[in-house]
């Protein structure tokens, strides 16, 4: 989710809106020349401004569509999922400036949130909210805890779709001189799935699945954890403890050993929140494949 469509939509809507208003108040080309006889820009303003204005209002304040580009949220979300994001769950904000003009709510434990990546706000990320402002989040022996209360975590027998598993890795260049074909990418995904273990977590009111990989712990490579509490964090990343500052949130991907999340780059400021992911409305497999609607449903 690396492009903010509002960067095009907002300026275009504003320009056409100004032209539309100028014609209504001063130019009066439509009134004097008749429909279809106006200048090109004036005609575009009448034809497109109302549509763009509605789209802008809906995308900015109600519902905005996003596409999932990675597997960091597996098994909740897979690469190619198209989701709807509730834009007013965490406050109504102006497009482009992101200033909050109406406080309508805040994230809860277990929400799947979309936010502007703190290290590059032009990019949107999606992760699960683990820690709220003022929380202490800790991890020990495979169990997450919030304020020293372990999150209910139970192993489950979950069989991932073979079709979705084959999409865990995308074809293309992965390193200089190394390129994955469609067949090798699918094989890598299937091989990785053989090492996957699934658990059901229940933080607060949210019940959802998380995925771990046997023998792998990506948190050991997370320097942010070391910076936060070097006296607690183990060198293997199997034990850590952090305090979430006021006005910030701590987030993690559901694909715990394949997610570049808050363990690596830190906290999400409140002003970076974009909305709550609420629904999968389409899935488009990579390549020349038709979209499907078999994954449609609410996001837990």
Order of alpha helices (4+ residues) and beta strands (2+ residues): alpha-alpha-alpha-beta-beta-beta-beta-beta-beta-beta-beta-beta-beta-alpha-beta-beta-alpha-beta-beta-alpha-beta-beta-alpha-beta-beta-beta
